[in-house]
Structure formats: C-alpha cells, structure tokens
Amino acid sequence: MDTPDQKASRLIPVLREGVAVIQMIFFKELKAVIEKKHPDKDATTRTMLTGAVTNELFGTQNQETKFQDFCRKHRGEIEQEMISLSQELAEFTPFLADALRIQTLCDHQEGLHSEEVLKLAESCRLLPKDRELPLPSSFMATVRELGKKHKLLIPPVEINQEEEQTLLQ
C-alpha cells in the first residue's frame, strides 16, 4: 500500500502537466490578443512579448541572453500587458487562477516557495476572491475539457479522493 507521500508524489507530476496545458492555452490566447493590439510589431517581437508575459505570470524565466535582453528592453510593455490581462482575457481568468494556485500547491509540496506568483496574479486582478482552490480531480477535468476545446490531447488520469486529501493536507 502506498504511503501518503508516495500518493502525493504521483499526483504532483499529473497536476504539473495540467498546469502546463493551461499555460500553453494561455500563451495561445494571449498571442491572439497581442497580435490584434500590436499589428505594428513584427511577428518575432509579438511572440517574444507573449512569452515574456507568460513566463512572468507563471514565475519562470528563460535564461537565454536574447530573452533576458528582450525582457529588460520591454519591461514597460510586459507590465502593461500584465495589468490588462484581467480585462482582455476575462473569460480565461478562472482557469488561470486555478492553474496558478495548483502550481503553488505543487511547489509547496516539493518544498519550493512560489507565493510571489500568487501575489503578482492578485495584483493583476487575476485571482478572484470568491474562487476556492479546486480539488485535483476537478482541476484535471477542467484541463481535459479545455485541452479538447483547443485541440490538445490530455489523457484521462484517475485521481482518487485519498490522493486529493493527501495533497491538500
């Protein structure tokens, strides 16, 4: 029989994969917004801006020099895009909030401290106050639904209640 730690350790990679799917969909949705807002910019700049905002929001950094240079040079634009996310992608905000909360939960289970990601999202009005942390099973069901809608294949993963409770403790 698995220990609670073994069950949580099996669940975390599944949840992280779900977060990655939401992140990919967010990138796709944001890219469409940025393309409409900035038709004057070349495709590479629009894609890099989209990536910079996505990385900023999810607390990841591309360490390549060209991306670091881009982020420094376009800091103001990145911040403006972050501020406007809650309005421009309002329908996606609940999914984004769930993914960021699940990511932080997974980080916490692995001894990482990523609360700053939630603070940034809250400052950008991307964490609805009335939305609770989803259970892993409902989060993954939402991920599969969104993945299907956006033509991404996400295999179903069975998550039992005991695993959910172990992770949430």
CNS distance restraints for C-alpha pairs under 8 A (distance, minus, plus):
assign (resid   2 and name CA) (resid   6 and name CA) 5.79 0.50 0.50
assign (resid   2 and name CA) (resid   7 and name CA) 6.31 0.50 0.50
assign (resid   3 and name CA) (resid   7 and name CA) 6.39 0.50 0.50
assign (resid   4 and name CA) (resid   8 and name CA) 6.20 0.50 0.50
assign (resid   4 and name CA) (resid 163 and name CA) 7.39 0.50 0.50
assign (resid   4 and name CA) (resid 166 and name CA) 5.77 0.50 0.50
assign (resid   5 and name CA) (resid   9 and name CA) 6.01 0.50 0.50
assign (resid   5 and name CA) (resid 166 and name CA) 7.61 0.50 0.50
assign (resid   6 and name CA) (resid  10 and name CA) 6.29 0.50 0.50
assign (resid   7 and name CA) (resid  11 and name CA) 6.30 0.50 0.50
assign (resid   7 and name CA) (resid 163 and name CA) 5.63 0.50 0.50
assign (resid   7 and name CA) (resid 166 and name CA) 7.32 0.50 0.50
assign (resid   8 and name CA) (resid  12 and name CA) 6.10 0.50 0.50
assign (resid   8 and name CA) (resid 163 and name CA) 6.21 0.50 0.50
assign (resid   8 and name CA) (resid 164 and name CA) 7.93 0.50 0.50
assign (resid   8 and name CA) (resid 166 and name CA) 6.18 0.50 0.50
assign (resid   8 and name CA) (resid 167 and name CA) 5.37 0.50 0.50
assign (resid   9 and name CA) (resid  13 and name CA) 7.27 0.50 0.50
assign (resid  10 and name CA) (resid  14 and name CA) 7.19 0.50 0.50
assign (resid  11 and name CA) (resid  15 and name CA) 6.26 0.50 0.50
assign (resid  11 and name CA) (resid 159 and name CA) 7.62 0.50 0.50
assign (resid  11 and name CA) (resid 163 and name CA) 7.14 0.50 0.50
assign (resid  11 and name CA) (resid 167 and name CA) 7.88 0.50 0.50
assign (resid  12 and name CA) (resid  16 and name CA) 6.04 0.50 0.50
assign (resid  12 and name CA) (resid 106 and name CA) 5.89 0.50 0.50
assign (resid  13 and name CA) (resid  17 and name CA) 6.13 0.50 0.50
assign (resid  14 and name CA) (resid  18 and name CA) 6.41 0.50 0.50
assign (resid  14 and name CA) (resid 157 and name CA) 7.73 0.50 0.50
assign (resid  15 and name CA) (resid  19 and name CA) 6.27 0.50 0.50
assign (resid  15 and name CA) (resid 102 and name CA) 7.18 0.50 0.50
assign (resid  15 and name CA) (resid 103 and name CA) 7.75 0.50 0.50
assign (resid  15 and name CA) (resid 106 and name CA) 7.62 0.50 0.50
assign (resid  15 and name CA) (resid 136 and name CA) 7.04 0.50 0.50
assign (resid  15 and name CA) (resid 140 and name CA) 7.14 0.50 0.50
assign (resid  16 and name CA) (resid  20 and name CA) 6.17 0.50 0.50
assign (resid  16 and name CA) (resid 102 and name CA) 7.93 0.50 0.50
assign (resid  16 and name CA) (resid 103 and name CA) 6.57 0.50 0.50
assign (resid  16 and name CA) (resid 106 and name CA) 7.33 0.50 0.50
assign (resid  17 and name CA) (resid  21 and name CA) 6.32 0.50 0.50
assign (resid  18 and name CA) (resid  22 and name CA) 6.43 0.50 0.50
assign (resid  18 and name CA) (resid  99 and name CA) 7.66 0.50 0.50
assign (resid  18 and name CA) (resid 139 and name CA) 7.82 0.50 0.50
assign (resid  18 and name CA) (resid 140 and name CA) 6.27 0.50 0.50
assign (resid  18 and name CA) (resid 143 and name CA) 5.88 0.50 0.50
assign (resid  19 and name CA) (resid  23 and name CA) 6.11 0.50 0.50
assign (resid  19 and name CA) (resid  99 and name CA) 5.11 0.50 0.50
assign (resid  19 and name CA) (resid 100 and name CA) 7.49 0.50 0.50
assign (resid  19 and name CA) (resid 102 and name CA) 7.30 0.50 0.50
assign (resid  19 and name CA) (resid 103 and name CA) 6.52 0.50 0.50
assign (resid  20 and name CA) (resid  24 and name CA) 6.16 0.50 0.50
assign (resid  21 and name CA) (resid  25 and name CA) 6.25 0.50 0.50
assign (resid  21 and name CA) (resid 143 and name CA) 6.97 0.50 0.50
assign (resid  21 and name CA) (resid 147 and name CA) 7.00 0.50 0.50
assign (resid  22 and name CA) (resid  26 and name CA) 5.96 0.50 0.50
assign (resid  22 and name CA) (resid  95 and name CA) 7.24 0.50 0.50
assign (resid  22 and name CA) (resid  96 and name CA) 6.94 0.50 0.50
assign (resid  22 and name CA) (resid  99 and name CA) 6.62 0.50 0.50
assign (resid  22 and name CA) (resid 143 and name CA) 6.80 0.50 0.50
assign (resid  22 and name CA) (resid 146 and name CA) 7.94 0.50 0.50
assign (resid  23 and name CA) (resid  27 and name CA) 6.13 0.50 0.50
assign (resid  23 and name CA) (resid  54 and name CA) 7.37 0.50 0.50
assign (resid  23 and name CA) (resid  58 and name CA) 7.91 0.50 0.50
assign (resid  23 and name CA) (resid  96 and name CA) 7.92 0.50 0.50
assign (resid  23 and name CA) (resid  99 and name CA) 7.98 0.50 0.50
assign (resid  24 and name CA) (resid  28 and name CA) 6.31 0.50 0.50
assign (resid  25 and name CA) (resid  29 and name CA) 6.15 0.50 0.50
assign (resid  25 and name CA) (resid 147 and name CA) 7.88 0.50 0.50
assign (resid  25 and name CA) (resid 150 and name CA) 7.25 0.50 0.50
assign (resid  26 and name CA) (resid  30 and name CA) 5.89 0.50 0.50
assign (resid  26 and name CA) (resid  54 and name CA) 7.54 0.50 0.50
assign (resid  26 and name CA) (resid  92 and name CA) 7.75 0.50 0.50
assign (resid  26 and name CA) (resid  96 and name CA) 7.65 0.50 0.50
assign (resid  27 and name CA) (resid  31 and name CA) 5.91 0.50 0.50
assign (resid  27 and name CA) (resid  50 and name CA) 6.50 0.50 0.50
assign (resid  27 and name CA) (resid  51 and name CA) 6.97 0.50 0.50
assign (resid  27 and name CA) (resid  54 and name CA) 6.29 0.50 0.50
assign (resid  28 and name CA) (resid  32 and name CA) 6.52 0.50 0.50
assign (resid  29 and name CA) (resid  33 and name CA) 6.57 0.50 0.50
assign (resid  29 and name CA) (resid  89 and name CA) 7.77 0.50 0.50
assign (resid  30 and name CA) (resid  34 and name CA) 6.13 0.50 0.50
assign (resid  30 and name CA) (resid  50 and name CA) 6.35 0.50 0.50
assign (resid  30 and name CA) (resid  89 and name CA) 7.57 0.50 0.50
assign (resid  31 and name CA) (resid  35 and name CA) 6.02 0.50 0.50
assign (resid  31 and name CA) (resid  46 and name CA) 7.22 0.50 0.50
assign (resid  31 and name CA) (resid  47 and name CA) 6.67 0.50 0.50
assign (resid  31 and name CA) (resid  50 and name CA) 5.56 0.50 0.50
assign (resid  32 and name CA) (resid  36 and name CA) 6.39 0.50 0.50
assign (resid  33 and name CA) (resid  37 and name CA) 6.20 0.50 0.50
assign (resid  33 and name CA) (resid  88 and name CA) 7.36 0.50 0.50
assign (resid  34 and name CA) (resid  38 and name CA) 5.75 0.50 0.50
assign (resid  34 and name CA) (resid  46 and name CA) 6.46 0.50 0.50
assign (resid  34 and name CA) (resid  50 and name CA) 7.09 0.50 0.50
assign (resid  35 and name CA) (resid  39 and name CA) 5.70 0.50 0.50
assign (resid  35 and name CA) (resid  46 and name CA) 6.52 0.50 0.50
assign (resid  38 and name CA) (resid  46 and name CA) 7.41 0.50 0.50
assign (resid  41 and name CA) (resid  45 and name CA) 6.23 0.50 0.50
assign (resid  41 and name CA) (resid  46 and name CA) 6.35 0.50 0.50
assign (resid  42 and name CA) (resid  46 and name CA) 6.38 0.50 0.50
assign (resid  43 and name CA) (resid  47 and name CA) 6.11 0.50 0.50
assign (resid  44 and name CA) (resid  48 and name CA) 6.06 0.50 0.50
assign (resid  45 and name CA) (resid  49 and name CA) 5.99 0.50 0.50
assign (resid  46 and name CA) (resid  50 and name CA) 6.14 0.50 0.50
assign (resid  47 and name CA) (resid  51 and name CA) 6.15 0.50 0.50
assign (resid  48 and name CA) (resid  52 and name CA) 5.99 0.50 0.50
assign (resid  48 and name CA) (resid  67 and name CA) 7.62 0.50 0.50
assign (resid  48 and name CA) (resid  70 and name CA) 7.70 0.50 0.50
assign (resid  49 and name CA) (resid  53 and name CA) 6.20 0.50 0.50
assign (resid  49 and name CA) (resid  74 and name CA) 7.93 0.50 0.50
assign (resid  49 and name CA) (resid  77 and name CA) 8.00 0.50 0.50
assign (resid  49 and name CA) (resid  78 and name CA) 6.74 0.50 0.50
assign (resid  50 and name CA) (resid  54 and name CA) 6.16 0.50 0.50
assign (resid  51 and name CA) (resid  55 and name CA) 5.98 0.50 0.50
assign (resid  52 and name CA) (resid  56 and name CA) 6.00 0.50 0.50
assign (resid  52 and name CA) (resid  67 and name CA) 7.91 0.50 0.50
assign (resid  52 and name CA) (resid  71 and name CA) 6.59 0.50 0.50
assign (resid  52 and name CA) (resid  78 and name CA) 6.86 0.50 0.50
assign (resid  53 and name CA) (resid  57 and name CA) 6.09 0.50 0.50
assign (resid  53 and name CA) (resid  78 and name CA) 5.74 0.50 0.50
assign (resid  53 and name CA) (resid  79 and name CA) 7.93 0.50 0.50
assign (resid  53 and name CA) (resid  81 and name CA) 7.04 0.50 0.50
assign (resid  53 and name CA) (resid  82 and name CA) 6.53 0.50 0.50
assign (resid  54 and name CA) (resid  58 and name CA) 6.22 0.50 0.50
assign (resid  55 and name CA) (resid  59 and name CA) 5.79 0.50 0.50
assign (resid  55 and name CA) (resid  60 and name CA) 4.78 0.50 0.50
assign (resid  55 and name CA) (resid  61 and name CA) 5.83 0.50 0.50
assign (resid  55 and name CA) (resid  62 and name CA) 7.63 0.50 0.50
assign (resid  56 and name CA) (resid  60 and name CA) 6.22 0.50 0.50
assign (resid  56 and name CA) (resid  61 and name CA) 7.15 0.50 0.50
assign (resid  57 and name CA) (resid  82 and name CA) 7.70 0.50 0.50
assign (resid  57 and name CA) (resid 117 and name CA) 6.63 0.50 0.50
assign (resid  57 and name CA) (resid 120 and name CA) 7.24 0.50 0.50
assign (resid  57 and name CA) (resid 121 and name CA) 6.78 0.50 0.50
assign (resid  58 and name CA) (resid 100 and name CA) 6.92 0.50 0.50
assign (resid  58 and name CA) (resid 117 and name CA) 6.35 0.50 0.50
assign (resid  59 and name CA) (resid 114 and name CA) 7.69 0.50 0.50
assign (resid  59 and name CA) (resid 116 and name CA) 7.99 0.50 0.50
assign (resid  59 and name CA) (resid 117 and name CA) 5.70 0.50 0.50
assign (resid  62 and name CA) (resid  67 and name CA) 6.28 0.50 0.50
assign (resid  62 and name CA) (resid  68 and name CA) 7.02 0.50 0.50
assign (resid  63 and name CA) (resid  67 and name CA) 6.99 0.50 0.50
assign (resid  63 and name CA) (resid  68 and name CA) 6.46 0.50 0.50
assign (resid  64 and name CA) (resid  68 and name CA) 6.31 0.50 0.50
assign (resid  65 and name CA) (resid  69 and name CA) 5.99 0.50 0.50
assign (resid  66 and name CA) (resid  70 and name CA) 6.10 0.50 0.50
assign (resid  67 and name CA) (resid  71 and name CA) 6.15 0.50 0.50
assign (resid  68 and name CA) (resid  72 and name CA) 6.32 0.50 0.50
assign (resid  69 and name CA) (resid  73 and name CA) 6.11 0.50 0.50
assign (resid  70 and name CA) (resid  74 and name CA) 5.93 0.50 0.50
assign (resid  71 and name CA) (resid  75 and name CA) 5.49 0.50 0.50
assign (resid  71 and name CA) (resid  78 and name CA) 7.59 0.50 0.50
assign (resid  74 and name CA) (resid  78 and name CA) 6.21 0.50 0.50
assign (resid  75 and name CA) (resid  79 and name CA) 6.21 0.50 0.50
assign (resid  76 and name CA) (resid  80 and name CA) 6.18 0.50 0.50
assign (resid  77 and name CA) (resid  81 and name CA) 6.15 0.50 0.50
assign (resid  78 and name CA) (resid  82 and name CA) 6.21 0.50 0.50
assign (resid  79 and name CA) (resid  83 and name CA) 6.24 0.50 0.50
assign (resid  80 and name CA) (resid  84 and name CA) 6.34 0.50 0.50
assign (resid  81 and name CA) (resid  85 and name CA) 6.23 0.50 0.50
assign (resid  82 and name CA) (resid 124 and name CA) 6.42 0.50 0.50
assign (resid  83 and name CA) (resid 124 and name CA) 5.22 0.50 0.50
assign (resid  83 and name CA) (resid 125 and name CA) 7.96 0.50 0.50
assign (resid  84 and name CA) (resid  88 and name CA) 6.10 0.50 0.50
assign (resid  84 and name CA) (resid 124 and name CA) 7.71 0.50 0.50
assign (resid  85 and name CA) (resid  89 and name CA) 5.51 0.50 0.50
assign (resid  85 and name CA) (resid  90 and name CA) 7.23 0.50 0.50
assign (resid  85 and name CA) (resid 124 and name CA) 7.33 0.50 0.50
assign (resid  85 and name CA) (resid 126 and name CA) 7.66 0.50 0.50
assign (resid  86 and name CA) (resid  90 and name CA) 5.05 0.50 0.50
assign (resid  86 and name CA) (resid  93 and name CA) 6.49 0.50 0.50
assign (resid  86 and name CA) (resid 124 and name CA) 6.84 0.50 0.50
assign (resid  86 and name CA) (resid 125 and name CA) 5.94 0.50 0.50
assign (resid  86 and name CA) (resid 126 and name CA) 5.70 0.50 0.50
assign (resid  89 and name CA) (resid  93 and name CA) 6.46 0.50 0.50
assign (resid  92 and name CA) (resid  96 and name CA) 6.23 0.50 0.50
assign (resid  93 and name CA) (resid  97 and name CA) 5.97 0.50 0.50
assign (resid  93 and name CA) (resid 126 and name CA) 5.74 0.50 0.50
assign (resid  93 and name CA) (resid 127 and name CA) 7.43 0.50 0.50
assign (resid  94 and name CA) (resid  98 and name CA) 6.22 0.50 0.50
assign (resid  94 and name CA) (resid 126 and name CA) 7.75 0.50 0.50
assign (resid  94 and name CA) (resid 127 and name CA) 7.50 0.50 0.50
assign (resid  94 and name CA) (resid 128 and name CA) 7.28 0.50 0.50
assign (resid  94 and name CA) (resid 131 and name CA) 7.72 0.50 0.50
assign (resid  95 and name CA) (resid  99 and name CA) 6.17 0.50 0.50
assign (resid  96 and name CA) (resid 100 and name CA) 6.13 0.50 0.50
assign (resid  96 and name CA) (resid 126 and name CA) 7.39 0.50 0.50
assign (resid  97 and name CA) (resid 101 and name CA) 6.13 0.50 0.50
assign (resid  97 and name CA) (resid 121 and name CA) 7.86 0.50 0.50
assign (resid  97 and name CA) (resid 126 and name CA) 6.19 0.50 0.50
assign (resid  97 and name CA) (resid 127 and name CA) 5.22 0.50 0.50
assign (resid  97 and name CA) (resid 128 and name CA) 7.38 0.50 0.50
assign (resid  98 and name CA) (resid 102 and name CA) 6.04 0.50 0.50
assign (resid  98 and name CA) (resid 133 and name CA) 6.52 0.50 0.50
assign (resid  98 and name CA) (resid 134 and name CA) 6.56 0.50 0.50
assign (resid  98 and name CA) (resid 139 and name CA) 7.23 0.50 0.50
assign (resid  99 and name CA) (resid 103 and name CA) 5.97 0.50 0.50
assign (resid  99 and name CA) (resid 139 and name CA) 7.99 0.50 0.50
assign (resid 100 and name CA) (resid 104 and name CA) 6.18 0.50 0.50
assign (resid 100 and name CA) (resid 117 and name CA) 7.36 0.50 0.50
assign (resid 100 and name CA) (resid 118 and name CA) 6.77 0.50 0.50
assign (resid 101 and name CA) (resid 105 and name CA) 6.14 0.50 0.50
assign (resid 101 and name CA) (resid 118 and name CA) 7.13 0.50 0.50
assign (resid 101 and name CA) (resid 133 and name CA) 6.56 0.50 0.50
assign (resid 102 and name CA) (resid 106 and name CA) 6.13 0.50 0.50
assign (resid 102 and name CA) (resid 133 and name CA) 7.43 0.50 0.50
assign (resid 102 and name CA) (resid 134 and name CA) 7.86 0.50 0.50
assign (resid 103 and name CA) (resid 107 and name CA) 6.12 0.50 0.50
assign (resid 104 and name CA) (resid 108 and name CA) 6.07 0.50 0.50
assign (resid 104 and name CA) (resid 113 and name CA) 7.66 0.50 0.50
assign (resid 104 and name CA) (resid 114 and name CA) 5.79 0.50 0.50
assign (resid 104 and name CA) (resid 115 and name CA) 6.57 0.50 0.50
assign (resid 104 and name CA) (resid 117 and name CA) 7.76 0.50 0.50
assign (resid 104 and name CA) (resid 118 and name CA) 7.69 0.50 0.50
assign (resid 105 and name CA) (resid 109 and name CA) 6.28 0.50 0.50
assign (resid 105 and name CA) (resid 168 and name CA) 8.00 0.50 0.50
assign (resid 106 and name CA) (resid 110 and name CA) 6.35 0.50 0.50
assign (resid 107 and name CA) (resid 111 and name CA) 6.22 0.50 0.50
assign (resid 107 and name CA) (resid 112 and name CA) 4.77 0.50 0.50
assign (resid 107 and name CA) (resid 113 and name CA) 6.44 0.50 0.50
assign (resid 107 and name CA) (resid 114 and name CA) 6.65 0.50 0.50
assign (resid 108 and name CA) (resid 112 and name CA) 5.21 0.50 0.50
assign (resid 108 and name CA) (resid 113 and name CA) 6.08 0.50 0.50
assign (resid 108 and name CA) (resid 114 and name CA) 7.59 0.50 0.50
assign (resid 109 and name CA) (resid 167 and name CA) 7.47 0.50 0.50
assign (resid 114 and name CA) (resid 118 and name CA) 7.56 0.50 0.50
assign (resid 115 and name CA) (resid 119 and name CA) 6.39 0.50 0.50
assign (resid 116 and name CA) (resid 120 and name CA) 6.09 0.50 0.50
assign (resid 117 and name CA) (resid 121 and name CA) 6.22 0.50 0.50
assign (resid 118 and name CA) (resid 122 and name CA) 5.97 0.50 0.50
assign (resid 118 and name CA) (resid 127 and name CA) 7.74 0.50 0.50
assign (resid 119 and name CA) (resid 123 and name CA) 6.16 0.50 0.50
assign (resid 120 and name CA) (resid 124 and name CA) 6.34 0.50 0.50
assign (resid 121 and name CA) (resid 125 and name CA) 6.31 0.50 0.50
assign (resid 121 and name CA) (resid 126 and name CA) 5.11 0.50 0.50
assign (resid 121 and name CA) (resid 127 and name CA) 6.15 0.50 0.50
assign (resid 122 and name CA) (resid 126 and name CA) 5.53 0.50 0.50
assign (resid 122 and name CA) (resid 127 and name CA) 5.12 0.50 0.50
assign (resid 127 and name CA) (resid 131 and name CA) 7.63 0.50 0.50
assign (resid 134 and name CA) (resid 138 and name CA) 6.25 0.50 0.50
assign (resid 134 and name CA) (resid 139 and name CA) 5.80 0.50 0.50
assign (resid 135 and name CA) (resid 139 and name CA) 6.13 0.50 0.50
assign (resid 135 and name CA) (resid 164 and name CA) 6.64 0.50 0.50
assign (resid 136 and name CA) (resid 140 and name CA) 6.11 0.50 0.50
assign (resid 136 and name CA) (resid 159 and name CA) 7.38 0.50 0.50
assign (resid 136 and name CA) (resid 164 and name CA) 6.03 0.50 0.50
assign (resid 137 and name CA) (resid 141 and name CA) 6.17 0.50 0.50
assign (resid 137 and name CA) (resid 158 and name CA) 7.83 0.50 0.50
assign (resid 137 and name CA) (resid 159 and name CA) 5.80 0.50 0.50
assign (resid 137 and name CA) (resid 160 and name CA) 7.76 0.50 0.50
assign (resid 137 and name CA) (resid 164 and name CA) 7.48 0.50 0.50
assign (resid 138 and name CA) (resid 142 and name CA) 6.20 0.50 0.50
assign (resid 139 and name CA) (resid 143 and name CA) 6.19 0.50 0.50
assign (resid 140 and name CA) (resid 144 and name CA) 6.11 0.50 0.50
assign (resid 140 and name CA) (resid 157 and name CA) 7.94 0.50 0.50
assign (resid 141 and name CA) (resid 145 and name CA) 6.22 0.50 0.50
assign (resid 142 and name CA) (resid 146 and name CA) 6.12 0.50 0.50
assign (resid 143 and name CA) (resid 147 and name CA) 5.84 0.50 0.50
assign (resid 143 and name CA) (resid 154 and name CA) 7.83 0.50 0.50
assign (resid 144 and name CA) (resid 148 and name CA) 6.02 0.50 0.50
assign (resid 144 and name CA) (resid 153 and name CA) 7.69 0.50 0.50
assign (resid 144 and name CA) (resid 154 and name CA) 5.63 0.50 0.50
assign (resid 144 and name CA) (resid 155 and name CA) 7.66 0.50 0.50
assign (resid 144 and name CA) (resid 156 and name CA) 7.39 0.50 0.50
assign (resid 145 and name CA) (resid 149 and name CA) 6.27 0.50 0.50
assign (resid 146 and name CA) (resid 150 and name CA) 6.12 0.50 0.50
assign (resid 147 and name CA) (resid 151 and name CA) 5.87 0.50 0.50
assign (resid 147 and name CA) (resid 152 and name CA) 4.57 0.50 0.50
assign (resid 147 and name CA) (resid 153 and name CA) 6.15 0.50 0.50
assign (resid 147 and name CA) (resid 154 and name CA) 6.42 0.50 0.50
assign (resid 148 and name CA) (resid 152 and name CA) 5.61 0.50 0.50
assign (resid 148 and name CA) (resid 153 and name CA) 6.36 0.50 0.50
assign (resid 148 and name CA) (resid 154 and name CA) 7.60 0.50 0.50
assign (resid 159 and name CA) (resid 163 and name CA) 6.52 0.50 0.50
assign (resid 159 and name CA) (resid 164 and name CA) 7.07 0.50 0.50
assign (resid 160 and name CA) (resid 164 and name CA) 6.55 0.50 0.50
assign (resid 161 and name CA) (resid 165 and name CA) 6.18 0.50 0.50
assign (resid 162 and name CA) (resid 166 and name CA) 6.17 0.50 0.50
assign (resid 163 and name CA) (resid 167 and name CA) 6.33 0.50 0.50
assign (resid 164 and name CA) (resid 168 and name CA) 6.29 0.50 0.50
assign (resid 165 and name CA) (resid 169 and name CA) 6.24 0.50 0.50
